[in-house]
Amino acid sequence: MKRLHVHVGVNDLDQSVGFYSTLFGAEPAVVKPDYAKWMLEDPRVNFAISVGQHATKGIEHLGIQVENQDELAEVYGRLKAADRPVLEEGATTCCYAKSEKSWIADPQGVVWEAFFTNGEATVYGDSPALSAISDNAGETTCCAPTMPAQNAGCCE
């Protein structure tokens, strides 16, 4: 079963953890000095927040998290059928997790990731810019690779 993923950049992690814990009626499943994540069942969402160099403020990106490789292949097929440039990142460390992922931007520049998490990590991971695939992306964002130069104008 797939799960919606939302990542929001915040100014004050403690204040935001308090707010979202109250809003969701649940404490985060993961809390780090610069990151928190709720794995909610109702609604079924992986909701993450982060501060500092990892995130621009506000909605940073959306995604679809899958539970196995078969679901990942299904979602990857949909990304390719969407007729937009797809960045196939592959295996990576992001948000204290080991994952396999790909990225796409919708026609308005909203960045989406499709990913399968297959382990935990002790580090946040790299934070290259998404601005190459979307004008809506900030200077620094969570865990997305830099788009190759030939696709730099893909999302105008």
C-alpha positions in Angstrom: 0.0 0.0 0.0 1.4 3.4 -1.0 1.7 6.4 1.4 1.7 10.1 0.6 4.8 11.9 1.6 4.9 15.6 2.5 8.1 17.4 3.6 7.8 20.9 5.1 10.7 23.2 5.9 10.3 25.0 9.3 12.0 27.8 11.2 11.7 26.3 14.7 11.7 22.5 15.0 10.5 22.3 18.7 7.6 24.7 18.1 6.6 22.9 14.9 6.9 19.4 16.5 4.5 20.7 19.2 2.1 22.1 16.6 2.0 19.0 14.4 1.9 16.6 17.3 -1.2 18.3 18.5 -2.7 18.5 15.0 -2.1 14.8 14.3 -2.8 13.6 17.8 0.5 11.7 17.7 4.1 12.2 18.6 6.7 11.9 15.8 8.1 8.4 15.0 11.6 10.0 14.4 13.1 13.0 16.1 16.6 14.3 15.4 18.1 17.8 16.2 17.2 19.0 12.7 14.3 16.7 11.6 11.1 15.0 12.7 8.8 12.5 10.9 5.3 11.2 11.6 4.3 7.9 10.0 0.5 8.3 10.2 -2.1 5.7 9.3 -5.1 8.1 9.3 -4.5 9.8 7.0 -1.9 7.4 5.6 1.0 9.9 5.2 4.8 10.2 5.9 4.9 13.8 7.1 8.4 15.2 7.7 9.7 18.6 8.9 13.3 19.9 8.9 15.2 23.1 9.7 18.5 24.6 8.7 20.3 24.0 5.5 18.2 21.0 4.6 15.0 22.8 3.8 13.5 25.9 2.3 10.5 27.1 4.4 7.1 25.9 3.6 6.1 22.9 1.4 9.4 21.6 0.1 8.3 18.6 -1.9 5.7 15.9 -2.1 6.1 12.2 -2.7 4.8 8.7 -2.9 6.4 6.2 -0.6 6.0 2.6 -1.5 6.4 -0.6 0.6 8.3 -2.8 -1.9 10.2 -3.0 -5.1 7.1 -4.0 -7.2 5.2 -0.9 -6.1 8.3 1.2 -6.8 8.4 -0.2 -10.4 4.7 0.6 -10.8 5.2 4.2 -9.6 8.4 4.7 -11.7 6.3 3.6 -14.7 3.8 6.3 -14.0 6.5 8.9 -13.6 7.9 8.0 -17.1 4.4 8.1 -18.6 3.8 11.6 -17.2 5.9 13.0 -20.1 8.2 15.1 -18.0 12.0 14.6 -17.4 12.6 12.1 -14.6 15.7 12.1 -12.6 16.5 8.5 -11.5 18.6 9.0 -8.4 18.8 5.3 -7.4 20.2 4.3 -4.0 20.8 7.2 -1.6 20.8 8.4 2.0 18.2 11.0 2.8 16.4 12.1 5.9 18.2 9.6 8.2 17.0 6.7 5.9 18.5 4.6 3.1 16.2 4.7 0.0 15.9 4.2 -3.7 14.2 7.1 -5.4 13.4 9.2 -8.5 12.3 12.8 -8.9 10.0 14.7 -11.2 8.5 18.2 -11.3 4.8 18.8 -12.3 4.0 21.4 -15.0 3.8 24.1 -12.2 7.2 23.2 -10.8 6.0 21.2 -7.7 8.7 18.6 -7.0 7.6 15.0 -6.4 9.7 12.0 -5.3 8.9 8.4 -5.6 10.8 6.2 -3.1 11.2 2.9 -1.3 12.9 3.1 2.1 15.0 0.0 2.9 16.9 1.0 6.1 17.9 3.6 8.6 20.9 5.9 8.5 22.8 7.8 11.2 23.2 10.9 9.0 20.7 13.2 7.3 22.2 12.8 3.9 23.1 15.1 1.0 21.1 18.2 0.3 21.8 19.3 -3.3 19.5 21.9 -4.9 16.3 21.1 -6.7 16.3 24.4 -8.5 17.5 22.8 -11.6 14.2 20.9 -12.1 11.8 23.5 -10.7 11.7 27.3 -10.3 9.6 26.7 -7.2 12.5 24.9 -5.4 14.7 26.9 -3.1 18.5 27.2 -3.0 18.9 24.3 -0.6 16.4 21.4 -0.3 16.2 18.0 1.1 18.0 15.1 -0.4 17.4 15.7 -4.1 20.2 15.3 -6.6 21.2 18.1 -9.0 19.5 17.7 -12.4 21.9 17.1 -15.3 22.6 20.2 -17.3 20.8 19.1 -20.5 17.5 19.1 -18.5 18.1 22.3 -16.6 15.3 24.1 -18.5 12.8 21.3 -18.3 10.4 22.9 -16.0 10.0 26.5 -17.3 
